[in-house]
Amino acid sequence: MNKLDSEEREILEAFDKGLLKKSKNIKKQITEHRAVAEATFKKDARINIRLSSRDLHSLQARALMEGMPYQTLVSSVLHKYVDGQLIDKSANK
């Protein structure tokens, strides 16, 4: 199992203790959550960017190692950046 953060551990402990209760409107909530998830991952905009050949080749090589198309890798990196999930390791040195 992956490492859990404190909130995830708290939820798991509550589940294990039987403290969690089913929602009364579970079908409605599932429908709402599904709609939010679909909207979050919907790719409905295009961009064109110019990169150095070297960077493009490096992106393509990294994507190949990750087992995904390079455009998917670029989209994922951009998403993580705007979501505040990317950490600059060099800034901590």
DSSP file (Angstrom, degrees, kcal/mol; ACC not computed):
  #  RESIDUE AA STRUCTURE BP1 BP2  ACC     N-H-->O    O-->H-N    N-H-->O    O-->H-N    TCO  KAPPA ALPHA  PHI   PSI    X-CA   Y-CA   Z-CA
    1    1 A M              0   0    0      0, 0.0     3,-0.1     0, 0.0     0, 0.0   0.000 360.0 360.0 360.0 143.0    0.0    0.0    0.0
    2    2 A N        -     0   0    0      1,-0.1     2,-0.2     0, 0.0     0, 0.0  -0.262 360.0 -85.1 -67.0 159.9    1.2    3.5   -0.7
    3    3 A K        -     0   0    0      1,-0.1     2,-0.3     0, 0.0    -1,-0.1  -0.467  46.9-141.3 -66.3 136.9    2.1    5.8    2.1
    4    4 A L        -     0   0    0     -2,-0.2     2,-0.1    -3,-0.1    -1,-0.1  -0.779   6.0-130.3-101.6 144.6   -1.0    7.6    3.4
    5    5 A D     >  -     0   0    0     -2,-0.3     4,-2.5     1,-0.1     5,-0.2  -0.331  39.8 -92.8 -81.2 176.4   -1.1   11.2    4.6
    6    6 A S  H  > S+     0   0    0      1,-0.2     4,-2.2     2,-0.2     5,-0.1   0.868 125.9  50.6 -62.2 -38.3   -2.6   12.1    8.0
    7    7 A E  H  > S+     0   0    0      2,-0.2     4,-2.1     1,-0.2    -1,-0.2   0.919 111.2  48.4 -65.4 -42.8   -6.1   12.7    6.6
    8    8 A E  H  > S+     0   0    0      2,-0.2     4,-2.5     1,-0.2    -2,-0.2   0.895 111.2  50.4 -64.5 -40.0   -6.1    9.4    4.7
    9    9 A R  H  X S+     0   0    0     -4,-2.5     4,-2.6     2,-0.2    -1,-0.2   0.908 109.3  52.1 -62.9 -41.1   -4.9    7.5    7.8
   10   10 A E  H  X S+     0   0    0     -4,-2.2     4,-2.2    -5,-0.2    -2,-0.2   0.909 111.0  46.9 -61.1 -43.1   -7.7    9.2    9.8
   11   11 A I  H  X S+     0   0    0     -4,-2.1     4,-2.4     2,-0.2    -2,-0.2   0.925 112.5  49.5 -65.1 -45.3  -10.3    8.1    7.3
   12   12 A L  H  X S+     0   0    0     -4,-2.5     4,-2.8     1,-0.2    -2,-0.2   0.900 111.1  49.6 -62.1 -41.4   -8.9    4.5    7.2
   13   13 A E  H  X S+     0   0    0     -4,-2.6     4,-1.9     2,-0.2    -1,-0.2   0.907 110.7  49.8 -64.4 -41.6   -8.9    4.3   11.0
   14   14 A A  H  <>S+     0   0    0     -4,-2.2     5,-2.7     2,-0.2     6,-0.6   0.895 112.0  48.9 -63.7 -39.3  -12.5    5.6   11.1
   15   15 A F  H ><5S+     0   0    0     -4,-2.4     3,-1.5     1,-0.2    -2,-0.2   0.941 110.1  50.5 -64.2 -47.9  -13.5    3.0    8.5
   16   16 A D  H 3<5S+     0   0    0     -4,-2.8    -1,-0.2     1,-0.3    -2,-0.2   0.832 110.8  49.7 -60.3 -33.0  -11.8    0.2   10.4
   17   17 A K  T 3<5S-     0   0    0     -4,-1.9    -1,-0.3    -5,-0.2    -2,-0.2   0.482 114.4-117.4 -84.9  -3.1  -13.6    1.2   13.6
   18   18 A G  T < 5S+     0   0    0     -3,-1.5    -3,-0.2    -4,-0.4    -2,-0.1   0.747  75.7 130.1  75.1  23.4  -17.0    1.3   11.8
   19   19 A L      < +     0   0    0     -5,-2.7     2,-0.3    -6,-0.2    -4,-0.2   0.598  43.5  92.1 -86.5 -11.6  -17.5    5.0   12.5
   20   20 A L        -     0   0    0     -6,-0.6     2,-0.3    -5,-0.1    -9,-0.0  -0.633  59.9-159.0 -87.3 142.8  -18.3    5.9    8.9
   21   21 A K        -     0   0    0     -2,-0.3     2,-0.1     1,-0.0    -2,-0.0  -0.911  22.7-106.0-120.8 147.7  -21.9    5.9    7.7
   22   22 A K        -     0   0    0     -2,-0.3     2,-0.1     1,-0.1    -1,-0.0  -0.411  39.4-109.1 -68.6 145.1  -23.4    5.6    4.3
   23   23 A S    >   -     0   0    0      1,-0.1     3,-0.7    -2,-0.1    -1,-0.1  -0.448  16.1-134.1 -71.0 148.0  -24.8    8.8    2.7
   24   24 A K  T 3  S+     0   0    0      1,-0.3     3,-0.2    -2,-0.1     2,-0.1   0.804 105.7  42.5 -73.4 -28.9  -28.6    8.9    2.4
   25   25 A N  T 3> S+     0   0    0      1,-0.2     4,-2.5     2,-0.1    -1,-0.3  -0.365  71.8 147.1-112.0  51.7  -28.3   10.2   -1.2
   26   26 A I  H <> S+     0   0    0     -3,-0.7     4,-2.7     1,-0.2     5,-0.2   0.880  70.0  50.5 -60.5 -42.2  -25.6    7.9   -2.4
   27   27 A K  H  > S+     0   0    0      1,-0.2     4,-2.1     2,-0.2    -1,-0.2   0.910 112.5  47.3 -63.8 -41.1  -26.8    7.7   -6.0
   28   28 A K  H  > S+     0   0    0      2,-0.2     4,-2.4     1,-0.2    -2,-0.2   0.918 113.3  48.5 -65.3 -43.5  -27.1   11.4   -6.3
   29   29 A Q  H  X S+     0   0    0     -4,-2.5     4,-3.0     2,-0.2     5,-0.2   0.895 110.0  51.3 -65.0 -40.1  -23.7   12.0   -4.8
   30   30 A I  H  X S+     0   0    0     -4,-2.7     4,-2.6    -5,-0.2    -1,-0.2   0.927 110.8  49.0 -61.7 -43.9  -22.1    9.4   -7.1
   31   31 A T  H  X S+     0   0    0     -4,-2.1     4,-2.0    -5,-0.2    -2,-0.2   0.916 113.4  46.6 -61.2 -43.8  -23.7   11.1  -10.1
   32   32 A E  H  X S+     0   0    0     -4,-2.4     4,-2.1     2,-0.2    -2,-0.2   0.924 113.8  47.1 -65.8 -44.5  -22.4   14.5   -8.9
   33   33 A H  H  X S+     0   0    0     -4,-3.0     4,-2.7     1,-0.2    -2,-0.2   0.888 110.7  52.5 -64.7 -39.0  -18.9   13.2   -8.2
   34   34 A R  H  X S+     0   0    0     -4,-2.6     4,-2.5    -5,-0.2    -1,-0.2   0.910 109.2  49.8 -62.6 -41.9  -18.7   11.5  -11.6
   35   35 A A  H  X S+     0   0    0     -4,-2.0     4,-2.2     2,-0.2    -2,-0.2   0.901 111.8  48.1 -64.4 -40.9  -19.7   14.7  -13.4
   36   36 A V  H  X S+     0   0    0     -4,-2.1     4,-2.2     2,-0.2    -2,-0.2   0.923 112.1  49.4 -64.9 -44.0  -17.0   16.6  -11.5
   37   37 A A  H  X S+     0   0    0     -4,-2.7     4,-1.9     1,-0.2    -2,-0.2   0.919 111.4  48.8 -61.9 -44.0  -14.4   14.0  -12.3
   38   38 A E  H  X S+     0   0    0     -4,-2.5     4,-0.7     1,-0.2    -1,-0.2   0.909 112.4  48.1 -63.0 -41.6  -15.3   14.0  -16.0
   39   39 A A  H  < S+     0   0    0     -4,-2.2     3,-0.3     1,-0.2    -1,-0.2   0.856 109.1  55.1 -66.9 -34.2  -15.2   17.8  -16.1
   40   40 A T  H  < S+     0   0    0     -4,-2.2    -1,-0.2     1,-0.2    -2,-0.2   0.894 116.4  34.9 -65.5 -40.4  -11.8   17.8  -14.4
   41   41 A F  H  < S+     0   0    0     -4,-1.9     2,-0.3    -5,-0.1    -1,-0.2   0.382  86.4 120.6 -99.7   4.2  -10.2   15.4  -16.9
   42   42 A K     <  -     0   0    0     -4,-0.7     2,-1.0    -3,-0.3     3,-0.1  -0.536  53.9-149.4 -69.9 127.2  -12.0   16.7  -20.0
   43   43 A K        +     0   0    0     -2,-0.3    -1,-0.1     1,-0.1    -2,-0.1  -0.812  39.3 146.2-101.2  96.3   -9.4   17.9  -22.5
   44   44 A D        +     0   0    0     -2,-1.0     2,-0.4     2,-0.0    -1,-0.1   0.254  49.1  67.8-118.1  11.2  -11.3   20.6  -24.3
   45   45 A A        -     0   0    0     -3,-0.1     2,-0.3     2,-0.0     0, 0.0  -0.973  60.6-151.4-133.8 148.9   -8.6   23.1  -25.1
   46   46 A R        -     0   0    0     -2,-0.4     2,-0.3     2,-0.0    -2,-0.0  -0.869   9.7-173.2-115.8 150.1   -5.6   23.1  -27.4
   47   47 A I        -     0   0    0     -2,-0.3     2,-0.4     2,-0.0    -2,-0.0  -0.974  12.1-151.5-135.1 155.1   -2.3   24.9  -27.1
   48   48 A N        +     0   0    0     -2,-0.3     2,-0.3     2,-0.0    -2,-0.0  -0.997  21.2 175.6-123.0 129.6    0.7   25.2  -29.5
   49   49 A I        -     0   0    0     -2,-0.4     2,-0.5     2,-0.0    -2,-0.0  -0.944  26.6-130.3-132.1 155.1    4.1   25.8  -28.0
   50   50 A R        +     0   0    0     -2,-0.3     2,-0.3     0, 0.0    -2,-0.0  -0.917  31.1 175.9-106.5 129.3    7.6   26.0  -29.5
   51   51 A L        -     0   0    0     -2,-0.5     2,-0.2     3,-0.0    -2,-0.0  -0.864  36.5 -98.8-125.0 158.9   10.3   23.9  -27.8
   52   52 A S     >  -     0   0    0     -2,-0.3     4,-2.4     1,-0.1     5,-0.2  -0.505  34.9-119.5 -70.7 150.5   13.9   23.2  -28.6
   53   53 A S  H  > S+     0   0    0      1,-0.2     4,-2.7     2,-0.2     5,-0.2   0.882 115.0  56.8 -57.3 -38.4   14.4   19.9  -30.4
   54   54 A R  H  > S+     0   0    0      1,-0.2     4,-2.1     2,-0.2    -1,-0.2   0.927 108.0  45.5 -60.8 -46.3   16.5   18.8  -27.5
   55   55 A D  H  > S+     0   0    0      2,-0.2     4,-2.7     1,-0.2    -1,-0.2   0.903 112.6  51.3 -64.8 -40.8   13.7   19.3  -25.0
   56   56 A L  H  X S+     0   0    0     -4,-2.4     4,-2.6     2,-0.2    -2,-0.2   0.931 110.9  47.6 -62.2 -45.4   11.2   17.6  -27.3
   57   57 A H  H  X S+     0   0    0     -4,-2.7     4,-2.4     1,-0.2    -1,-0.2   0.889 112.1  50.5 -63.2 -38.5   13.4   14.6  -27.7
   58   58 A S  H  X S+     0   0    0     -4,-2.1     4,-2.6    -5,-0.2    -2,-0.2   0.911 110.9  48.8 -65.7 -41.9   14.0   14.5  -23.9
   59   59 A L  H  X S+     0   0    0     -4,-2.7     4,-2.7     2,-0.2    -2,-0.2   0.920 111.9  48.9 -62.2 -43.9   10.2   14.6  -23.3
   60   60 A Q  H  X S+     0   0    0     -4,-2.6     4,-2.1     2,-0.2    -2,-0.2   0.896 112.2  48.5 -64.2 -40.1    9.6   11.9  -25.8
   61   61 A A  H  X S+     0   0    0     -4,-2.4     4,-2.1     2,-0.2    -2,-0.2   0.923 112.8  47.5 -65.7 -44.3   12.3    9.7  -24.3
   62   62 A R  H  X S+     0   0    0     -4,-2.6     4,-2.0     1,-0.2    -2,-0.2   0.912 111.3  51.1 -63.4 -42.5   10.9   10.2  -20.8
   63   63 A A  H  X>S+     0   0    0     -4,-2.7     5,-2.5     1,-0.2     4,-1.0   0.895 108.2  52.6 -62.0 -39.7    7.4    9.5  -21.9
   64   64 A L  H  <5S+     0   0    0     -4,-2.1     3,-0.5     1,-0.2    -1,-0.2   0.914 108.9  49.4 -61.7 -42.9    8.6    6.3  -23.5
   65   65 A M  H  <5S+     0   0    0     -4,-2.1    -1,-0.2     1,-0.2    -2,-0.2   0.849 112.8  47.8 -63.8 -33.7   10.2    5.3  -20.2
   66   66 A E  H  <5S-     0   0    0     -4,-2.0    -1,-0.2     2,-0.2    -2,-0.2   0.603 114.0-120.6 -82.7 -12.3    6.9    6.1  -18.4
   67   67 A G  T  <5S+     0   0    0     -4,-1.0    -3,-0.2    -3,-0.5    -2,-0.1   0.869  74.3 104.2  76.9  37.7    4.9    4.1  -21.0
   68   68 A M  S   <S-     0   0    0     -5,-2.5    -1,-0.3    -6,-0.1    -2,-0.2  -0.964  79.1 -86.4-144.0 160.3    2.7    7.0  -22.2
   69   69 A P     >  -     0   0    0      0, 0.0     4,-1.8     0, 0.0     3,-0.4  -0.383  39.9-122.4 -63.4 147.4    2.4    9.4  -25.1
   70   70 A Y  H  > S+     0   0    0      1,-0.2     4,-2.5     2,-0.2     5,-0.2   0.836 111.2  56.9 -65.4 -31.6    4.6   12.4  -24.7
   71   71 A Q  H  > S+     0   0    0      1,-0.2     4,-2.4     2,-0.2    -1,-0.2   0.871 105.6  51.5 -67.0 -34.4    1.6   14.8  -25.0
   72   72 A T  H  > S+     0   0    0     -3,-0.4     4,-2.4     2,-0.2    -2,-0.2   0.899 109.7  50.1 -65.6 -40.5    0.0   13.0  -22.1
   73   73 A L  H  X S+     0   0    0     -4,-1.8     4,-2.6     2,-0.2    -2,-0.2   0.934 111.1  48.1 -62.3 -46.6    3.2   13.5  -20.1
   74   74 A V  H  X S+     0   0    0     -4,-2.5     4,-2.5     1,-0.2     5,-0.2   0.924 112.3  49.3 -60.7 -45.1    3.3   17.2  -20.9
   75   75 A S  H  X S+     0   0    0     -4,-2.4     4,-2.5     1,-0.2    -1,-0.2   0.900 111.3  49.9 -61.3 -41.4   -0.3   17.6  -20.0
   76   76 A S  H  X S+     0   0    0     -4,-2.4     4,-2.6     2,-0.2    -2,-0.2   0.913 110.7  48.5 -64.3 -44.0    0.3   15.8  -16.7
   77   77 A V  H  X S+     0   0    0     -4,-2.6     4,-2.2     2,-0.2    -2,-0.2   0.926 113.1  47.7 -62.9 -44.8    3.3   17.9  -15.8
   78   78 A L  H  X S+     0   0    0     -4,-2.5     4,-2.5     2,-0.2     5,-0.2   0.909 111.6  50.8 -63.0 -41.8    1.4   21.1  -16.6
   79   79 A H  H  X S+     0   0    0     -4,-2.5     4,-1.7     1,-0.2    -2,-0.2   0.934 110.9  47.8 -61.3 -46.1   -1.6   20.0  -14.6
   80   80 A K  H  <>S+     0   0    0     -4,-2.6     5,-3.0     1,-0.2     6,-0.9   0.873 111.2  52.6 -63.7 -36.4    0.6   19.2  -11.6
   81   81 A Y  H ><5S+     0   0    0     -4,-2.2     3,-1.4     4,-0.2    -2,-0.2   0.959 112.1  42.4 -63.5 -51.6    2.3   22.5  -11.9
   82   82 A V  H 3<5S+     0   0    0     -4,-2.5    -1,-0.2     1,-0.3    -2,-0.2   0.763 113.0  55.0 -69.8 -22.3   -0.9   24.6  -11.9
   83   83 A D  T 3<5S-     0   0    0     -4,-1.7    -1,-0.3    -5,-0.2    -2,-0.2   0.472 115.1-116.7 -87.0  -2.5   -2.3   22.4   -9.1
   84   84 A G  T < 5S+     0   0    0     -3,-1.4    -3,-0.2    -4,-0.3    -2,-0.1   0.704  81.6 119.9  78.0  19.8    0.7   23.1   -6.9
   85   85 A Q      < +     0   0    0     -5,-3.0     2,-0.4    -6,-0.2    -4,-0.2   0.591  44.9  93.0 -94.2 -11.9    1.9   19.5   -6.9
   86   86 A L        -     0   0    0     -6,-0.9     2,-0.5    -5,-0.1    -9,-0.0  -0.682  60.7-157.5 -85.7 135.4    5.3   20.0   -8.4
   87   87 A I        -     0   0    0     -2,-0.4     2,-1.0     3,-0.0     3,-0.1  -0.950  14.3-136.2-115.5 127.9    8.1   20.5   -6.0
   88   88 A D    >   -     0   0    0     -2,-0.5     3,-0.9     1,-0.2     4,-0.5  -0.723  17.8-169.7 -82.5 102.4   11.4   22.2   -7.1
   89   89 A K  G >  S+     0   0    0     -2,-1.0     3,-1.0     1,-0.2     4,-0.2   0.817  82.5  60.0 -64.6 -31.2   14.0   20.0   -5.5
   90   90 A S  G >  S+     0   0    0      1,-0.2     3,-1.0     2,-0.2    -1,-0.2   0.756  94.8  63.8 -70.6 -22.7   16.8   22.5   -6.3
   91   91 A A  G <  S+     0   0    0     -3,-0.9    -1,-0.2     1,-0.2    -2,-0.2   0.718  97.8  56.4 -72.9 -19.7   15.0   25.1   -4.2
   92   92 A N  G <         0   0    0     -3,-1.0    -1,-0.2    -4,-0.5    -2,-0.2   0.448 360.0 360.0 -90.5  -0.8   15.5   23.0   -1.0
   93   93 A K    <         0   0    0     -3,-1.0    -1,-0.2    -4,-0.2    -2,-0.1   0.459 360.0 360.0 -92.2 360.0   19.3   22.7   -1.4
